[in-house]
C-alpha cells in the first residue's frame, strides 16, 4: 500500500493539470473527471459543477498542493456527506473565493458554518425537491450510508448522506453516493437511467478476504438500478486502513460477477485522474 501511495503522490500534479486543461475547454460533450477516489468534476449541459471536491493532499500529505484557480469556472459546488474522503474543508474554504453557488444538505450546514461563504449563494438540498440549474436538473434523495451493528439489527452506524439524480441533455445519471446497506428499496423510484455511478464498498474490514462479504449484495444492488451503464469508483482511497483499502483487484471481482449476471451490460471502473463520457 505504501508503494501505491508513493505512485499516486508522484503523478498527482500531472493528473490535476491535465484535468483542469480538459475541463476548462469550451466543448459541448458531457464528461466527468475523478479528482480523487469518488470526487467528481462535471461538465454537463453547459454547466460546470463539482460533487464532493477533495484533493489527494487532503488524504495524503505527501502529495503536492495543486493550482485551484481554474475552479473559478465552477457554477455549482455540491456536497453529499461529512466523511473525510468527501469533505475537504481547506479546499472548500478556497472555493468560497469563487462565485459558484453551493448545494448543501441541511445536515451539513453546521459542519461548514465556519467557512466564510455568502449565505445568498447556498441552496439547501432537500430530499426529492428537484433543483433547476440551467442545463442541469439535480434531484437530491436520502442516501443510505448506514450499516447495522453485528448481532444487533436495531443498532446502526453511519452518517446522514445525500444522493443525487443528475439530468442533462436527455440523459439521467443516478449517484447514490456511499452506500453501506445494499437495499434497493431505499432508492427513489426513478425508472431507467442512462448510467449509475456506484461507490464500491464490500463490507467492514473485507478488503483482504478472497470473497468479500458484500460482493453479491453490491452487484445485485447495482443491477436493481436499471442503468444502461455502470461506472464503479471509490477505489484507491489511500486514507483507509489496509483491510478497508479497495483497488482494481476488487473491481475485477465485481466486474466478473456483474458480467455473469448481466453479460451485455457495460461496466467500467474510473480511478483518480481519469475521465469518462456521460
Secondary structure in CASP SS format (residue, H / E / C, confidence):
PFRMAT SS
TARGET T0000
AUTHOR 0000-0000-0000
METHOD secondary structure of the structure
MODEL  1
X C 1.00
X H 1.00
X H 1.00
X H 1.00
X H 1.00
X H 1.00
X H 1.00
X H 1.00
X H 1.00
X H 1.00
X H 1.00
X H 1.00
X H 1.00
X H 1.00
X H 1.00
X H 1.00
X H 1.00
X H 1.00
X H 1.00
X H 1.00
X H 1.00
X H 1.00
X H 1.00
X C 1.00
X C 1.00
X C 1.00
X C 1.00
X C 1.00
X C 1.00
X C 1.00
X E 1.00
X E 1.00
X E 1.00
X E 1.00
X C 1.00
X C 1.00
X C 1.00
X C 1.00
X C 1.00
X E 1.00
X E 1.00
X E 1.00
X E 1.00
X E 1.00
X C 1.00
X C 1.00
X E 1.00
X E 1.00
X E 1.00
X E 1.00
X E 1.00
X C 1.00
X C 1.00
X C 1.00
X C 1.00
X H 1.00
X H 1.00
X H 1.00
X H 1.00
X C 1.00
X C 1.00
X C 1.00
X C 1.00
X C 1.00
X C 1.00
X C 1.00
X C 1.00
X C 1.00
X H 1.00
X H 1.00
X H 1.00
X H 1.00
X H 1.00
X C 1.00
X C 1.00
X E 1.00
X E 1.00
X E 1.00
X C 1.00
X C 1.00
X C 1.00
X C 1.00
X C 1.00
X C 1.00
X C 1.00
X C 1.00
X C 1.00
X C 1.00
X H 1.00
X H 1.00
X H 1.00
X H 1.00
X H 1.00
X H 1.00
X H 1.00
X C 1.00
X C 1.00
X C 1.00
X C 1.00
X C 1.00
X E 1.00
X E 1.00
X E 1.00
X E 1.00
X E 1.00
X H 1.00
X H 1.00
X H 1.00
X C 1.00
X C 1.00
X C 1.00
X C 1.00
X C 1.00
X C 1.00
X C 1.00
X C 1.00
X C 1.00
X C 1.00
X H 1.00
X H 1.00
X H 1.00
X E 1.00
X E 1.00
X E 1.00
X E 1.00
X C 1.00
X C 1.00
X C 1.00
X C 1.00
X E 1.00
X E 1.00
X E 1.00
X E 1.00
X C 1.00
X C 1.00
X E 1.00
X E 1.00
X E 1.00
X E 1.00
X E 1.00
X E 1.00
X E 1.00
X C 1.00
X C 1.00
X C 1.00
X E 1.00
X E 1.00
X E 1.00
X E 1.00
X C 1.00
X C 1.00
X E 1.00
X E 1.00
X E 1.00
X E 1.00
X E 1.00
X E 1.00
X E 1.00
X C 1.00
X C 1.00
X C 1.00
X E 1.00
X E 1.00
X E 1.00
X E 1.00
X E 1.00
X E 1.00
X E 1.00
X C 1.00
X C 1.00
X E 1.00
X E 1.00
X E 1.00
X E 1.00
X E 1.00
X E 1.00
X E 1.00
X C 1.00
X C 1.00
X C 1.00
X C 1.00
X C 1.00
X C 1.00
X H 1.00
X H 1.00
X H 1.00
X C 1.00
X C 1.00
X C 1.00
X C 1.00
X C 1.00
X C 1.00
X E 1.00
X C 1.00
X E 1.00
X E 1.00
X E 1.00
X E 1.00
X E 1.00
X C 1.00
X C 1.00
X C 1.00
X C 1.00
X C 1.00
X C 1.00
X C 1.00
X C 1.00
X C 1.00
X C 1.00
X C 1.00
X C 1.00
X C 1.00
X C 1.00
X C 1.00
X H 1.00
X H 1.00
X H 1.00
X H 1.00
X H 1.00
X H 1.00
X H 1.00
X H 1.00
X H 1.00
X H 1.00
X C 1.00
X C 1.00
X E 1.00
X C 1.00
X E 1.00
X E 1.00
X E 1.00
X E 1.00
X E 1.00
X C 1.00
X C 1.00
X C 1.00
X C 1.00
X C 1.00
X C 1.00
X C 1.00
X C 1.00
X H 1.00
X H 1.00
X H 1.00
X C 1.00
X C 1.00
X C 1.00
X H 1.00
X H 1.00
X H 1.00
X H 1.00
X H 1.00
X H 1.00
X H 1.00
X H 1.00
X H 1.00
X H 1.00
X H 1.00
X H 1.00
X H 1.00
X H 1.00
X C 1.00
X C 1.00
X C 1.00
X C 1.00
X E 1.00
X E 1.00
X E 1.00
X E 1.00
X C 1.00
X C 1.00
X C 1.00
X C 1.00
X C 1.00
X E 1.00
X E 1.00
X E 1.00
X C 1.00
END
